[in-house]
Amino acid sequence: MSKNIIFRKEYIEHIKPFIDKPVIKVLMGQRRVGKSYILLQTMQEIQSHNPNANIIFIDKELDEFSHIQDNKDLYSYIATQLKKSDNYLFIDEVQEISSFELCLRSLLNEGTCDIFCTGSNANLLSGELATHLAGRYVSFEIHSLSYLEFLEFNRLENNNQSLNQYLTMGGMPFLAHFSNDENAAFEYLKNVYSSILLKDVVARESIRNVSFLENLVAYLSDNVGSILSAHNISKYLKSQQINLTPQTIINYLYSLCNAFFVYRIPRADVAGLKIFEVGEKYYFEDIGIRNSLRTFNLRKDINKLMENAVCLHLLRRKYRVFVGKMGDKEIDFIAEKNGERVYIQVAYMLYEESTIEREFGNLMNIPDQYPKFVVTMDEIATNNYKGIKQMHLREFLSMESL
């Protein structure tokens, strides 16, 4: 509670309306994106309004809580910590406790404490909690740092040098400790990657072929922003003397998505958002982890990284995101929220007439009046071309709303 914490206001503002309400608050997201610190900030928020609050904090990554293995252990420990009123229970990485949902259901029915927890696997919402606590929890998806948060955490100015650093290092909060030491930062990110793979994918999903899983992640990192399918991945792997069925590949991709390691962005028809079952794109939760897995070259990978950054920005803004299909043409992103849409094309530089015609032309062919953007790294933009706004990636990532 005495930690020096940089306040992530946006998340706390979403959580605040649910404090002291009889629902379980679940913070979901990839390991190490800052869920624990948002729990700490929530504790501080509660104590600032209720000095008598009895905070019960269980961190399953600390050895002092290693004795809590299942729901019975959990209930017994909490019983020793409860006071007559004003009890607030916080459990970090709750999925590490077997049958935890049975204990939470009992505590919720008893009304003895307000419950908050974090988890690093989406199965919590579709499995354990959905089975026993349907309609009695609310989830909040936590992401790595946005570009503006990255600037704040690292005390940087909003300029191209900072943007390039963000596209290189990504948004894991702990990287603020490494300053500009890229080698140390990438070593840390590789260790985070190993932890995610082993704890939240391999162990959680009972995956046997770890070597293939690593090859699949490498393939995804090389193909950020490309249309993929399990069949095509299987075909490629066969050319590398690796034989795995498309169904196995689908299962492994599903496991990586469950750990919030990558996001599957489906293709949809622009006219009616009809979802196509075959062909999708995958983007990484953290750009820095993606970069740490390959021989990194910012200039070579700039288009992939720009697309990944734009996708993450849209997800943070709580948009449903699709790859747009319009006949034989593609729209990089359709973002939909509350019945409204935004269309976005991403291109490094518009220095060739053919590139301008493609990026603007595809958007101009969409027969509606929703906002349309072309996001580039051009320093001198046309600003507006027939109703389509061109803007620098730095400006786009700085927008609070589209």
Buried (B, 14 or more C-beta within 10 A) or exposed (E): EEEEBBEBEEBBEBBEEBBEEEBBBBBBBBBBBBBBBBBBBBBBBBBEEEEEBBBBBBBBEEEEBEEBBEBEBBBEBBEEBBEEEBBBBBBBBBBBBBBBBBBBBBBBEEEBBBBBBBBBBBBBBEBBBBEBBEEBBBBBBBBBBBBBBBBBBBEBEEEEEBBBBBBBBBBBBBBBEBEEEBEEBBEBBEEBBEEBBEBBBBEBBEBEBEEBBBBBBEBBBEBBBEBBBBBBBBEEBEEEEBEBEBEBBBBBBEBBBBBBBBBEBBBBBBEEBEEBEEBBBBBBBBBBBBBBBEEBEEEEBBBBBBBBBBBBBBBBBEBBBBBBBBEEBBBBBBBBBEEEBBBBBBBBEBEEEEBBEBBBEBBBEBEEEEBBBBBBBBEEBBEEBEEBBBBBBBBBBBEEEB
